[in-house]
Amino acid sequence: MFKNIPTADFSAFSAPVQKLIELNTATFTKAFELQKAAAEKQIAQAQADFKALSGIKDVEALTSFVTVKSEEAKAKLEALQTEAQASAETTKAYFAEVQAILAESKDSVAAAKAPTKKAV
């Protein structure tokens, strides 16, 4: 009964899955590390700002502080726009890589399904 079951190399099926797992692991690890670093930087900056603000004793110092913070906010906004563009490009590259892996997988499945000729 089992003699008629064709043999297949199932390693071809697992290779694309392994590639997707490795790609996702690397992509999400990098994203989480960047977010963690950004959060730590923001916390440190907020603490430094609070300390600086606590030490202000006159209107001139307050005006100077607000001016500096306004300039920093502008610079941060520009940096965020640049990061958003880079993130969009990274996302496009990620999905292109996923598509390539899926196409490779489809090809390997098609090849595995193709009937093999037996030597007589």
PDB file as gemmi writes it, atoms N, CA and C in Angstrom:
CRYST1    1.000    1.000    1.000  90.00  90.00  90.00 P 1                      
ATOM      1  N   MET A   1       0.822  -1.194   0.000  1.00  0.00           N  
ATOM      2  CA  MET A   1       0.000   0.000   0.000  1.00  0.00           C  
ATOM      3  C   MET A   1       0.866   1.257   0.000  1.00  0.00           C  
ATOM      4  N   PHE A   2       1.919   1.305   0.807  1.00  0.00           N  
ATOM      5  CA  PHE A   2       2.761   2.484   0.916  1.00  0.00           C  
ATOM      6  C   PHE A   2       3.866   2.529  -0.143  1.00  0.00           C  
ATOM      7  N   LYS A   3       3.955   1.510  -0.937  1.00  0.00           N  
ATOM      8  CA  LYS A   3       5.000   1.461  -1.948  1.00  0.00           C  
ATOM      9  C   LYS A   3       4.755   2.468  -3.066  1.00  0.00           C  
ATOM     10  N   ASN A   4       3.515   2.895  -3.237  1.00  0.00           N  
ATOM     11  CA  ASN A   4       3.168   3.812  -4.322  1.00  0.00           C  
ATOM     12  C   ASN A   4       3.277   5.288  -3.932  1.00  0.00           C  
ATOM     13  N   ILE A   5       3.600   5.577  -2.679  1.00  0.00           N  
ATOM     14  CA  ILE A   5       3.724   6.959  -2.232  1.00  0.00           C  
ATOM     15  C   ILE A   5       5.066   7.498  -2.700  1.00  0.00           C  
ATOM     16  N   PRO A   6       5.037   8.599  -3.458  1.00  0.00           N  
ATOM     17  CA  PRO A   6       6.312   9.140  -3.950  1.00  0.00           C  
ATOM     18  C   PRO A   6       7.109   9.752  -2.802  1.00  0.00           C  
ATOM     19  N   THR A   7       8.396   9.654  -2.903  1.00  0.00           N  
ATOM     20  CA  THR A   7       9.246  10.265  -1.890  1.00  0.00           C  
ATOM     21  C   THR A   7       9.424  11.733  -2.236  1.00  0.00           C  
ATOM     22  N   ALA A   8       9.531  12.544  -1.223  1.00  0.00           N  
ATOM     23  CA  ALA A   8       9.703  13.982  -1.442  1.00  0.00           C  
ATOM     24  C   ALA A   8      10.737  14.507  -0.470  1.00  0.00           C  
ATOM     25  N   ASP A   9      11.435  15.512  -0.898  1.00  0.00           N  
ATOM     26  CA  ASP A   9      12.424  16.173  -0.048  1.00  0.00           C  
ATOM     27  C   ASP A   9      11.734  17.342   0.643  1.00  0.00           C  
ATOM     28  N   PHE A  10      11.372  17.150   1.893  1.00  0.00           N  
ATOM     29  CA  PHE A  10      10.637  18.186   2.618  1.00  0.00           C  
ATOM     30  C   PHE A  10      11.522  19.318   3.110  1.00  0.00           C  
ATOM     31  N   SER A  11      12.825  19.176   2.983  1.00  0.00           N  
ATOM     32  CA  SER A  11      13.719  20.260   3.395  1.00  0.00           C  
ATOM     33  C   SER A  11      13.500  21.500   2.531  1.00  0.00           C  
ATOM     34  N   ALA A  12      13.054  21.293   1.307  1.00  0.00           N  
ATOM     35  CA  ALA A  12      12.782  22.434   0.425  1.00  0.00           C  
ATOM     36  C   ALA A  12      11.634  23.281   0.965  1.00  0.00           C  
ATOM     37  N   PHE A  13      10.715  22.661   1.701  1.00  0.00           N  
ATOM     38  CA  PHE A  13       9.595  23.396   2.264  1.00  0.00           C  
ATOM     39  C   PHE A  13       9.986  24.186   3.506  1.00  0.00           C  
ATOM     40  N   SER A  14      10.920  23.657   4.273  1.00  0.00           N  
ATOM     41  CA  SER A  14      11.283  24.325   5.523  1.00  0.00           C  
ATOM     42  C   SER A  14      12.280  25.460   5.332  1.00  0.00           C  
ATOM     43  N   ALA A  15      13.046  25.428   4.256  1.00  0.00           N  
ATOM     44  CA  ALA A  15      14.070  26.465   4.042  1.00  0.00           C  
ATOM     45  C   ALA A  15      13.468  27.870   3.949  1.00  0.00           C  
ATOM     46  N   PRO A  16      12.404  28.093   3.165  1.00  0.00           N  
ATOM     47  CA  PRO A  16      11.821  29.445   3.113  1.00  0.00           C  
ATOM     48  C   PRO A  16      11.236  29.888   4.465  1.00  0.00           C  
ATOM     49  N   VAL A  17      10.657  28.947   5.185  1.00  0.00           N  
ATOM     50  CA  VAL A  17      10.102  29.275   6.506  1.00  0.00           C  
ATOM     51  C   VAL A  17      11.223  29.713   7.438  1.00  0.00           C  
ATOM     52  N   GLN A  18      12.338  29.001   7.390  1.00  0.00           N  
ATOM     53  CA  GLN A  18      13.492  29.365   8.218  1.00  0.00           C  
ATOM     54  C   GLN A  18      14.015  30.747   7.841  1.00  0.00           C  
ATOM     55  N   LYS A  19      14.057  31.037   6.533  1.00  0.00           N  
ATOM     56  CA  LYS A  19      14.500  32.358   6.088  1.00  0.00           C  
ATOM     57  C   LYS A  19      13.567  33.458   6.593  1.00  0.00           C  
ATOM     58  N   LEU A  20      12.263  33.202   6.537  1.00  0.00           N  
ATOM     59  CA  LEU A  20      11.299  34.193   7.049  1.00  0.00           C  
ATOM     60  C   LEU A  20      11.464  34.398   8.557  1.00  0.00           C  
ATOM     61  N   ILE A  21      11.682  33.324   9.274  1.00  0.00           N  
ATOM     62  CA  ILE A  21      11.886  33.431  10.725  1.00  0.00           C  
ATOM     63  C   ILE A  21      13.129  34.266  11.027  1.00  0.00           C  
ATOM     64  N   GLU A  22      14.217  33.989  10.313  1.00  0.00           N  
ATOM     65  CA  GLU A  22      15.458  34.739  10.532  1.00  0.00           C  
ATOM     66  C   GLU A  22      15.293  36.208  10.147  1.00  0.00           C  
ATOM     67  N   LEU A  23      14.610  36.471   9.029  1.00  0.00           N  
ATOM     68  CA  LEU A  23      14.371  37.844   8.590  1.00  0.00           C  
ATOM     69  C   LEU A  23      13.529  38.597   9.609  1.00  0.00           C  
ATOM     70  N   ASN A  24      12.449  37.978  10.067  1.00  0.00           N  
ATOM     71  CA  ASN A  24      11.577  38.633  11.050  1.00  0.00           C  
ATOM     72  C   ASN A  24      12.299  38.863  12.370  1.00  0.00           C  
ATOM     73  N   THR A  25      13.056  37.882  12.808  1.00  0.00           N  
ATOM     74  CA  THR A  25      13.794  38.028  14.066  1.00  0.00           C  
ATOM     75  C   THR A  25      14.768  39.200  13.986  1.00  0.00           C  
ATOM     76  N   ALA A  26      15.533  39.257  12.902  1.00  0.00           N  
ATOM     77  CA  ALA A  26      16.505  40.347  12.744  1.00  0.00           C  
ATOM     78  C   ALA A  26      15.810  41.700  12.619  1.00  0.00           C  
ATOM     79  N   THR A  27      14.746  41.754  11.846  1.00  0.00           N  
ATOM     80  CA  THR A  27      14.034  43.012  11.619  1.00  0.00           C  
ATOM     81  C   THR A  27      13.406  43.539  12.902  1.00  0.00           C  
ATOM     82  N   PHE A  28      12.687  42.677  13.609  1.00  0.00           N  
ATOM     83  CA  PHE A  28      12.004  43.126  14.817  1.00  0.00           C  
ATOM     84  C   PHE A  28      12.976  43.391  15.961  1.00  0.00           C  
ATOM     85  N   THR A  29      14.051  42.624  16.044  1.00  0.00           N  
ATOM     86  CA  THR A  29      15.061  42.886  17.072  1.00  0.00           C  
ATOM     87  C   THR A  29      15.669  44.270  16.870  1.00  0.00           C  
ATOM     88  N   LYS A  30      16.010  44.585  15.631  1.00  0.00           N  
ATOM     89  CA  LYS A  30      16.584  45.893  15.332  1.00  0.00           C  
ATOM     90  C   LYS A  30      15.584  47.008  15.660  1.00  0.00           C  
ATOM     91  N   ALA A  31      14.331  46.823  15.284  1.00  0.00           N  
ATOM     92  CA  ALA A  31      13.305  47.841  15.548  1.00  0.00           C  
ATOM     93  C   ALA A  31      13.127  48.062  17.055  1.00  0.00           C  
ATOM     94  N   PHE A  32      13.068  46.979  17.819  1.00  0.00           N  
ATOM     95  CA  PHE A  32      12.904  47.110  19.270  1.00  0.00           C  
ATOM     96  C   PHE A  32      14.107  47.779  19.913  1.00  0.00           C  
ATOM     97  N   GLU A  33      15.303  47.443  19.450  1.00  0.00           N  
ATOM     98  CA  GLU A  33      16.506  48.068  20.001  1.00  0.00           C  
ATOM     99  C   GLU A  33      16.536  49.560  19.712  1.00  0.00           C  
ATOM    100  N   LEU A  34      16.133  49.942  18.505  1.00  0.00           N  
ATOM    101  CA  LEU A  34      16.080  51.368  18.160  1.00  0.00           C  
ATOM    102  C   LEU A  34      15.042  52.104  19.004  1.00  0.00           C  
ATOM    103  N   GLN A  35      13.881  51.485  19.205  1.00  0.00           N  
ATOM    104  CA  GLN A  35      12.843  52.103  20.029  1.00  0.00           C  
ATOM    105  C   GLN A  35      13.297  52.231  21.480  1.00  0.00           C  
ATOM    106  N   LYS A  36      13.961  51.211  21.977  1.00  0.00           N  
ATOM    107  CA  LYS A  36      14.452  51.257  23.358  1.00  0.00           C  
ATOM    108  C   LYS A  36      15.470  52.373  23.520  1.00  0.00           C  
ATOM    109  N   ALA A  37      16.404  52.479  22.569  1.00  0.00           N  
ATOM    110  CA  ALA A  37      17.422  53.529  22.637  1.00  0.00           C  
ATOM    111  C   ALA A  37      16.780  54.911  22.561  1.00  0.00           C  
ATOM    112  N   ALA A  38      15.785  55.062  21.709  1.00  0.00           N  
ATOM    113  CA  ALA A  38      15.098  56.352  21.584  1.00  0.00           C  
ATOM    114  C   ALA A  38      14.363  56.705  22.879  1.00  0.00           C  
ATOM    115  N   ALA A  39      13.722  55.734  23.482  1.00  0.00           N  
ATOM    116  CA  ALA A  39      13.008  55.981  24.738  1.00  0.00           C  
ATOM    117  C   ALA A  39      13.977  56.362  25.852  1.00  0.00           C  
ATOM    118  N   GLU A  40      15.107  55.658  25.928  1.00  0.00           N  
ATOM    119  CA  GLU A  40      16.098  55.979  26.954  1.00  0.00           C  
ATOM    120  C   GLU A  40      16.658  57.391  26.753  1.00  0.00           C  
ATOM    121  N   LYS A  41      16.873  57.753  25.503  1.00  0.00           N  
ATOM    122  CA  LYS A  41      17.375  59.091  25.195  1.00  0.00           C  
ATOM    123  C   LYS A  41      16.345  60.151  25.595  1.00  0.00           C  
ATOM    124  N   GLN A  42      15.080  59.899  25.309  1.00  0.00           N  
ATOM    125  CA  GLN A  42      14.021  60.853  25.668  1.00  0.00           C  
ATOM    126  C   GLN A  42      13.897  61.005  27.184  1.00  0.00           C  
ATOM    127  N   ILE A  43      14.014  59.910  27.896  1.00  0.00           N  
ATOM    128  CA  ILE A  43      13.930  59.964  29.361  1.00  0.00           C  
ATOM    129  C   ILE A  43      15.080  60.793  29.921  1.00  0.00           C  
ATOM    130  N   ALA A  44      16.282  60.530  29.427  1.00  0.00           N  
ATOM    131  CA  ALA A  44      17.452  61.282  29.893  1.00  0.00           C  
ATOM    132  C   ALA A  44      17.296  62.769  29.574  1.00  0.00           C  
ATOM    133  N   GLN A  45      16.791  63.076  28.378  1.00  0.00           N  
ATOM    134  CA  GLN A  45      16.599  64.472  27.990  1.00  0.00           C  
ATOM    135  C   GLN A  45      15.535  65.146  28.853  1.00  0.00           C  
ATOM    136  N   ALA A  46      14.456  64.450  29.144  1.00  0.00           N  
ATOM    137  CA  ALA A  46      13.401  65.011  29.987  1.00  0.00           C  
ATOM    138  C   ALA A  46      13.922  65.288  31.399  1.00  0.00           C  
ATOM    139  N   GLN A  47      14.735  64.383  31.920  1.00  0.00           N  
ATOM    140  CA  GLN A  47      15.311  64.587  33.245  1.00  0.00           C  
ATOM    141  C   GLN A  47      16.257  65.791  33.257  1.00  0.00           C  
ATOM    142  N   ALA A  48      17.067  65.897  32.202  1.00  0.00           N  
ATOM    143  CA  ALA A  48      17.993  67.031  32.109  1.00  0.00           C  
ATOM    144  C   ALA A  48      17.227  68.348  31.961  1.00  0.00           C  
ATOM    145  N   ASP A  49      16.161  68.325  31.162  1.00  0.00           N  
ATOM    146  CA  ASP A  49      15.342  69.532  30.984  1.00  0.00           C  
ATOM    147  C   ASP A  49      14.686  69.956  32.296  1.00  0.00           C  
ATOM    148  N   PHE A  50      14.175  68.984  33.038  1.00  0.00           N  
ATOM    149  CA  PHE A  50      13.538  69.307  34.312  1.00  0.00           C  
ATOM    150  C   PHE A  50      14.549  69.910  35.279  1.00  0.00           C  
ATOM    151  N   LYS A  51      15.735  69.335  35.305  1.00  0.00           N  
ATOM    152  CA  LYS A  51      16.782  69.850  36.181  1.00  0.00           C  
ATOM    153  C   LYS A  51      17.155  71.281  35.780  1.00  0.00           C  
ATOM    154  N   ALA A  52      17.315  71.502  34.470  1.00  0.00           N  
ATOM    155  CA  ALA A  52      17.655  72.847  33.984  1.00  0.00           C  
ATOM    156  C   ALA A  52      16.538  73.835  34.283  1.00  0.00           C  
ATOM    157  N   LEU A  53      15.303  73.410  34.078  1.00  0.00           N  
ATOM    158  CA  LEU A  53      14.165  74.286  34.333  1.00  0.00           C  
ATOM    159  C   LEU A  53      14.038  74.625  35.813  1.00  0.00           C  
ATOM    160  N   SER A  54      14.375  73.669  36.653  1.00  0.00           N  
ATOM    161  CA  SER A  54      14.306  73.894  38.100  1.00  0.00           C  
ATOM    162  C   SER A  54      15.311  74.951  38.558  1.00  0.00           C  
ATOM    163  N   GLY A  55      16.392  75.086  37.822  1.00  0.00           N  
ATOM    164  CA  GLY A  55      17.425  76.040  38.206  1.00  0.00           C  
ATOM    165  C   GLY A  55      17.210  77.447  37.671  1.00  0.00           C  
ATOM    166  N   ILE A  56      16.174  77.653  36.888  1.00  0.00           N  
ATOM    167  CA  ILE A  56      15.922  78.977  36.306  1.00  0.00           C  
ATOM    168  C   ILE A  56      15.356  79.904  37.382  1.00  0.00           C  
ATOM    169  N   LYS A  57      15.989  81.090  37.473  1.00  0.00           N  
ATOM    170  CA  LYS A  57      15.589  82.035  38.524  1.00  0.00           C  
ATOM    171  C   LYS A  57      15.085  83.370  37.973  1.00  0.00           C  
ATOM    172  N   ASP A  58      15.261  83.606  36.661  1.00  0.00           N  
ATOM    173  CA  ASP A  58      14.819  84.899  36.124  1.00  0.00           C  
ATOM    174  C   ASP A  58      14.198  84.717  34.736  1.00  0.00           C  
ATOM    175  N   VAL A  59      13.578  85.802  34.265  1.00  0.00           N  
ATOM    176  CA  VAL A  59      12.864  85.784  32.996  1.00  0.00           C  
ATOM    177  C   VAL A  59      13.813  85.578  31.818  1.00  0.00           C  
ATOM    178  N   GLU A  60      14.978  86.186  31.865  1.00  0.00           N  
ATOM    179  CA  GLU A  60      15.932  86.048  30.761  1.00  0.00           C  
ATOM    180  C   GLU A  60      16.368  84.591  30.592  1.00  0.00           C  
ATOM    181  N   ALA A  61      16.644  83.933  31.695  1.00  0.00           N  
ATOM    182  CA  ALA A  61      17.055  82.526  31.638  1.00  0.00           C  
ATOM    183  C   ALA A  61      15.910  81.659  31.116  1.00  0.00           C  
ATOM    184  N   LEU A  62      14.675  81.977  31.529  1.00  0.00           N  
ATOM    185  CA  LEU A  62      13.506  81.236  31.054  1.00  0.00           C  
ATOM    186  C   LEU A  62      13.322  81.441  29.547  1.00  0.00           C  
ATOM    187  N   THR A  63      13.476  82.682  29.099  1.00  0.00           N  
ATOM    188  CA  THR A  63      13.352  82.980  27.671  1.00  0.00           C  
ATOM    189  C   THR A  63      14.418  82.233  26.881  1.00  0.00           C  
ATOM    190  N   SER A  64      15.619  82.225  27.377  1.00  0.00           N  
ATOM    191  CA  SER A  64      16.706  81.512  26.719  1.00  0.00           C  
ATOM    192  C   SER A  64      16.410  80.007  26.660  1.00  0.00           C  
ATOM    193  N   PHE A  65      15.936  79.453  27.753  1.00  0.00           N  
ATOM    194  CA  PHE A  65      15.605  78.027  27.820  1.00  0.00           C  
ATOM    195  C   PHE A  65      14.529  77.674  26.795  1.00  0.00           C  
ATOM    196  N   VAL A  66      13.476  78.492  26.752  1.00  0.00           N  
ATOM    197  CA  VAL A  66      12.370  78.246  25.820  1.00  0.00           C  
ATOM    198  C   VAL A  66      12.851  78.358  24.368  1.00  0.00           C  
ATOM    199  N   THR A  67      13.716  79.322  24.090  1.00  0.00           N  
ATOM    200  CA  THR A  67      14.259  79.488  22.741  1.00  0.00           C  
ATOM    201  C   THR A  67      15.063  78.260  22.325  1.00  0.00           C  
ATOM    202  N   VAL A  68      15.917  77.800  23.225  1.00  0.00           N  
ATOM    203  CA  VAL A  68      16.739  76.617  22.938  1.00  0.00           C  
ATOM    204  C   VAL A  68      15.838  75.396  22.700  1.00  0.00           C  
ATOM    205  N   LYS A  69      14.843  75.240  23.536  1.00  0.00           N  
ATOM    206  CA  LYS A  69      13.947  74.083  23.408  1.00  0.00           C  
ATOM    207  C   LYS A  69      13.124  74.166  22.121  1.00  0.00           C  
ATOM    208  N   SER A  70      12.773  75.355  21.698  1.00  0.00           N  
ATOM    209  CA  SER A  70      12.044  75.525  20.435  1.00  0.00           C  
ATOM    210  C   SER A  70      12.910  75.113  19.257  1.00  0.00           C  
ATOM    211  N   GLU A  71      14.167  75.501  19.281  1.00  0.00           N  
ATOM    212  CA  GLU A  71      15.097  75.116  18.217  1.00  0.00           C  
ATOM    213  C   GLU A  71      15.322  73.600  18.217  1.00  0.00           C  
ATOM    214  N   GLU A  72      15.437  73.032  19.404  1.00  0.00           N  
ATOM    215  CA  GLU A  72      15.601  71.580  19.501  1.00  0.00           C  
ATOM    216  C   GLU A  72      14.372  70.863  18.950  1.00  0.00           C  
ATOM    217  N   ALA A  73      13.194  71.399  19.234  1.00  0.00           N  
ATOM    218  CA  ALA A  73      11.950  70.785  18.745  1.00  0.00           C  
ATOM    219  C   ALA A  73      11.907  70.812  17.217  1.00  0.00           C  
ATOM    220  N   LYS A  74      12.339  71.919  16.618  1.00  0.00           N  
ATOM    221  CA  LYS A  74      12.387  72.009  15.153  1.00  0.00           C  
ATOM    222  C   LYS A  74      13.332  70.953  14.591  1.00  0.00           C  
ATOM    223  N   ALA A  75      14.496  70.861  15.187  1.00  0.00           N  
ATOM    224  CA  ALA A  75      15.491  69.893  14.725  1.00  0.00           C  
ATOM    225  C   ALA A  75      14.973  68.460  14.882  1.00  0.00           C  
ATOM    226  N   LYS A  76      14.289  68.194  15.985  1.00  0.00           N  
ATOM    227  CA  LYS A  76      13.737  66.855  16.208  1.00  0.00           C  
ATOM    228  C   LYS A  76      12.651  66.530  15.192  1.00  0.00           C  
ATOM    229  N   LEU A  77      11.844  67.523  14.839  1.00  0.00           N  
ATOM    230  CA  LEU A  77      10.803  67.310  13.841  1.00  0.00           C  
ATOM    231  C   LEU A  77      11.422  66.961  12.487  1.00  0.00           C  
ATOM    232  N   GLU A  78      12.456  67.683  12.121  1.00  0.00           N  
ATOM    233  CA  GLU A  78      13.155  67.387  10.861  1.00  0.00           C  
ATOM    234  C   GLU A  78      13.772  65.991  10.901  1.00  0.00           C  
ATOM    235  N   ALA A  79      14.344  65.642  12.032  1.00  0.00           N  
ATOM    236  CA  ALA A  79      14.946  64.309  12.177  1.00  0.00           C  
ATOM    237  C   ALA A  79      13.877  63.221  12.084  1.00  0.00           C  
ATOM    238  N   LEU A  80      12.718  63.481  12.677  1.00  0.00           N  
ATOM    239  CA  LEU A  80      11.622  62.509  12.596  1.00  0.00           C  
ATOM    240  C   LEU A  80      11.158  62.310  11.164  1.00  0.00           C  
ATOM    241  N   GLN A  81      11.098  63.398  10.400  1.00  0.00           N  
ATOM    242  CA  GLN A  81      10.700  63.281   9.002  1.00  0.00           C  
ATOM    243  C   GLN A  81      11.713  62.453   8.219  1.00  0.00           C  
ATOM    244  N   THR A  82      12.974  62.673   8.471  1.00  0.00           N  
ATOM    245  CA  THR A  82      14.023  61.900   7.806  1.00  0.00           C  
ATOM    246  C   THR A  82      13.944  60.432   8.210  1.00  0.00           C  
ATOM    247  N   GLU A  83      13.730  60.184   9.499  1.00  0.00           N  
ATOM    248  CA  GLU A  83      13.606  58.811   9.984  1.00  0.00           C  
ATOM    249  C   GLU A  83      12.385  58.121   9.397  1.00  0.00           C  
ATOM    250  N   ALA A  84      11.295  58.857   9.224  1.00  0.00           N  
ATOM    251  CA  ALA A  84      10.082  58.276   8.638  1.00  0.00           C  
ATOM    252  C   ALA A  84      10.335  57.855   7.197  1.00  0.00           C  
ATOM    253  N   GLN A  85      11.064  58.667   6.455  1.00  0.00           N  
ATOM    254  CA  GLN A  85      11.403  58.302   5.079  1.00  0.00           C  
ATOM    255  C   GLN A  85      12.299  57.068   5.051  1.00  0.00           C  
ATOM    256  N   ALA A  86      13.274  57.039   5.930  1.00  0.00           N  
ATOM    257  CA  ALA A  86      14.178  55.878   5.996  1.00  0.00           C  
ATOM    258  C   ALA A  86      13.399  54.629   6.406  1.00  0.00           C  
ATOM    259  N   SER A  87      12.474  54.793   7.323  1.00  0.00           N  
ATOM    260  CA  SER A  87      11.660  53.672   7.769  1.00  0.00           C  
ATOM    261  C   SER A  87      10.789  53.142   6.630  1.00  0.00           C  
ATOM    262  N   ALA A  88      10.251  54.039   5.825  1.00  0.00           N  
ATOM    263  CA  ALA A  88       9.442  53.620   4.679  1.00  0.00           C  
ATOM    264  C   ALA A  88      10.286  52.820   3.693  1.00  0.00           C  
ATOM    265  N   GLU A  89      11.510  53.260   3.465  1.00  0.00           N  
ATOM    266  CA  GLU A  89      12.408  52.535   2.561  1.00  0.00           C  
ATOM    267  C   GLU A  89      12.780  51.165   3.142  1.00  0.00           C  
ATOM    268  N   THR A  90      13.014  51.122   4.436  1.00  0.00           N  
ATOM    269  CA  THR A  90      13.346  49.857   5.097  1.00  0.00           C  
ATOM    270  C   THR A  90      12.163  48.895   5.004  1.00  0.00           C  
ATOM    271  N   THR A  91      10.964  49.432   5.182  1.00  0.00           N  
ATOM    272  CA  THR A  91       9.759  48.600   5.093  1.00  0.00           C  
ATOM    273  C   THR A  91       9.584  48.049   3.681  1.00  0.00           C  
ATOM    274  N   LYS A  92       9.824  48.893   2.679  1.00  0.00           N  
ATOM    275  CA  LYS A  92       9.735  48.427   1.293  1.00  0.00           C  
ATOM    276  C   LYS A  92      10.746  47.319   1.034  1.00  0.00           C  
ATOM    277  N   ALA A  93      11.960  47.488   1.529  1.00  0.00           N  
ATOM    278  CA  ALA A  93      13.001  46.483   1.339  1.00  0.00           C  
ATOM    279  C   ALA A  93      12.627  45.179   2.053  1.00  0.00           C  
ATOM    280  N   TYR A  94      12.055  45.301   3.242  1.00  0.00           N  
ATOM    281  CA  TYR A  94      11.626  44.123   4.004  1.00  0.00           C  
ATOM    282  C   TYR A  94      10.574  43.339   3.216  1.00  0.00           C  
ATOM    283  N   PHE A  95       9.560  44.042   2.724  1.00  0.00           N  
ATOM    284  CA  PHE A  95       8.501  43.350   1.990  1.00  0.00           C  
ATOM    285  C   PHE A  95       9.007  42.790   0.662  1.00  0.00           C  
ATOM    286  N   ALA A  96       9.959  43.445   0.041  1.00  0.00           N  
ATOM    287  CA  ALA A  96      10.557  42.902  -1.181  1.00  0.00           C  
ATOM    288  C   ALA A  96      11.283  41.599  -0.870  1.00  0.00           C  
ATOM    289  N   GLU A  97      11.964  41.571   0.258  1.00  0.00           N  
ATOM    290  CA  GLU A  97      12.674  40.357   0.653  1.00  0.00           C  
ATOM    291  C   GLU A  97      11.692  39.232   0.993  1.00  0.00           C  
ATOM    292  N   VAL A  98      10.599  39.589   1.666  1.00  0.00           N  
ATOM    293  CA  VAL A  98       9.566  38.594   1.974  1.00  0.00           C  
ATOM    294  C   VAL A  98       8.990  38.043   0.672  1.00  0.00           C  
ATOM    295  N   GLN A  99       8.696  38.931  -0.280  1.00  0.00           N  
ATOM    296  CA  GLN A  99       8.155  38.490  -1.573  1.00  0.00           C  
ATOM    297  C   GLN A  99       9.136  37.548  -2.276  1.00  0.00           C  
ATOM    298  N   ALA A 100      10.418  37.869  -2.224  1.00  0.00           N  
ATOM    299  CA  ALA A 100      11.421  37.018  -2.862  1.00  0.00           C  
ATOM    300  C   ALA A 100      11.460  35.640  -2.204  1.00  0.00           C  
ATOM    301  N   ILE A 101      11.369  35.599  -0.893  1.00  0.00           N  
ATOM    302  CA  ILE A 101      11.371  34.316  -0.176  1.00  0.00           C  
ATOM    303  C   ILE A 101      10.115  33.524  -0.536  1.00  0.00           C  
ATOM    304  N   LEU A 102       8.969  34.201  -0.597  1.00  0.00           N  
ATOM    305  CA  LEU A 102       7.726  33.508  -0.943  1.00  0.00           C  
ATOM    306  C   LEU A 102       7.760  32.998  -2.387  1.00  0.00           C  
ATOM    307  N   ALA A 103       8.322  33.784  -3.281  1.00  0.00           N  
ATOM    308  CA  ALA A 103       8.449  33.340  -4.675  1.00  0.00           C  
ATOM    309  C   ALA A 103       9.362  32.125  -4.759  1.00  0.00           C  
ATOM    310  N   GLU A 104      10.459  32.171  -4.019  1.00  0.00           N  
ATOM    311  CA  GLU A 104      11.386  31.034  -3.977  1.00  0.00           C  
ATOM    312  C   GLU A 104      10.683  29.801  -3.427  1.00  0.00           C  
ATOM    313  N   SER A 105       9.861  30.011  -2.408  1.00  0.00           N  
ATOM    314  CA  SER A 105       9.110  28.918  -1.802  1.00  0.00           C  
ATOM    315  C   SER A 105       8.129  28.321  -2.808  1.00  0.00           C  
ATOM    316  N   LYS A 106       7.453  29.204  -3.520  1.00  0.00           N  
ATOM    317  CA  LYS A 106       6.485  28.747  -4.526  1.00  0.00           C  
ATOM    318  C   LYS A 106       7.194  27.910  -5.587  1.00  0.00           C  
ATOM    319  N   ASP A 107       8.365  28.364  -6.013  1.00  0.00           N  
ATOM    320  CA  ASP A 107       9.128  27.626  -7.011  1.00  0.00           C  
ATOM    321  C   ASP A 107       9.565  26.265  -6.479  1.00  0.00           C  
ATOM    322  N   SER A 108       9.979  26.221  -5.224  1.00  0.00           N  
ATOM    323  CA  SER A 108      10.429  24.941  -4.661  1.00  0.00           C  
ATOM    324  C   SER A 108       9.262  23.979  -4.485  1.00  0.00           C  
ATOM    325  N   VAL A 109       8.081  24.508  -4.142  1.00  0.00           N  
ATOM    326  CA  VAL A 109       6.897  23.656  -4.015  1.00  0.00           C  
ATOM    327  C   VAL A 109       6.517  23.106  -5.384  1.00  0.00           C  
ATOM    328  N   ALA A 110       6.552  23.983  -6.397  1.00  0.00           N  
ATOM    329  CA  ALA A 110       6.227  23.534  -7.749  1.00  0.00           C  
ATOM    330  C   ALA A 110       7.205  22.459  -8.208  1.00  0.00           C  
ATOM    331  N   ALA A 111       8.464  22.646  -7.894  1.00  0.00           N  
ATOM    332  CA  ALA A 111       9.474  21.663  -8.283  1.00  0.00           C  
ATOM    333  C   ALA A 111       9.262  20.344  -7.541  1.00  0.00           C  
ATOM    334  N   ALA A 112       8.874  20.436  -6.279  1.00  0.00           N  
ATOM    335  CA  ALA A 112       8.647  19.216  -5.494  1.00  0.00           C  
ATOM    336  C   ALA A 112       7.415  18.463  -5.968  1.00  0.00           C  
ATOM    337  N   LYS A 113       6.414  19.178  -6.465  1.00  0.00           N  
ATOM    338  CA  LYS A 113       5.192  18.555  -6.942  1.00  0.00           C  
ATOM    339  C   LYS A 113       5.358  17.935  -8.334  1.00  0.00           C  
ATOM    340  N   ALA A 114       6.335  18.420  -9.065  1.00  0.00           N  
ATOM    341  CA  ALA A 114       6.528  17.916 -10.424  1.00  0.00           C  
ATOM    342  C   ALA A 114       6.864  16.435 -10.365  1.00  0.00           C  
ATOM    343  N   PRO A 115       6.234  15.665 -11.244  1.00  0.00           N  
ATOM    344  CA  PRO A 115       6.512  14.216 -11.225  1.00  0.00           C  
ATOM    345  C   PRO A 115       7.959  13.941 -11.629  1.00  0.00           C  
ATOM    346  N   THR A 116       8.530  13.034 -10.914  1.00  0.00           N  
ATOM    347  CA  THR A 116       9.914  12.659 -11.232  1.00  0.00           C  
ATOM    348  C   THR A 116       9.907  11.391 -12.060  1.00  0.00           C  
ATOM    349  N   LYS A 117      10.811  11.314 -12.999  1.00  0.00           N  
ATOM    350  CA  LYS A 117      10.903  10.129 -13.841  1.00  0.00           C  
ATOM    351  C   LYS A 117      11.755   9.091 -13.117  1.00  0.00           C  
ATOM    352  N   LYS A 118      11.253   7.896 -13.097  1.00  0.00           N  
ATOM    353  CA  LYS A 118      11.977   6.807 -12.443  1.00  0.00           C  
ATOM    354  C   LYS A 118      12.836   6.088 -13.476  1.00  0.00           C  
ATOM    355  N   ALA A 119      14.010   5.752 -13.058  1.00  0.00           N  
ATOM    356  CA  ALA A 119      14.887   4.982 -13.940  1.00  0.00           C  
ATOM    357  C   ALA A 119      14.360   3.562 -14.039  1.00  0.00           C  
ATOM    358  N   VAL A 120      14.311   3.055 -15.230  1.00  0.00           N  
ATOM    359  CA  VAL A 120      13.773   1.689 -15.407  1.00  0.00           C  
ATOM    360  C   VAL A 120      14.875   0.698 -15.563  1.00  0.00           C  
TER     361      VAL A 120                                                      
END                                                                             
